[in-house]
Amino acid sequence: MNNSFFDPNQNNNNNNQDIDREELAKISPQKRREFTKLFVILITIGLIIGTIVSFALIKVMTKFGLTEKTPQFERIQEN
């Protein structure tokens, strides 16, 4: 294969990490704050939507009786 990811003989992994660190260092502090703010907003929106969906699901399950304990029947074993 020509892909360096699958070739254990190539040691370009350290070079790739150095390049990634250099690119991260180029990001301005203002842009980093914007990314952090966006990340927090997206996580918060996801948690809010998840909470609303879970409460709605519980209400629907309760309405249709899916949260009640089902009756247990004894099995009759025939000899």
Sequence and secondary structure as in RCSB ss.txt:
>XXXX:A:sequence
MNNSFFDPNQNNNNNNQDIDREELAKISPQKRREFTKLFVILITIGLIIGTIVSFALIKVMTKFGLTEKTPQFER
IQEN
>XXXX:A:secstr
   TTS TT   HHHHHHHHHHHHHHS HHHHHHHHHHHHHHHHHHHHHHHHHHHHHHHHHHHTT SS       
    
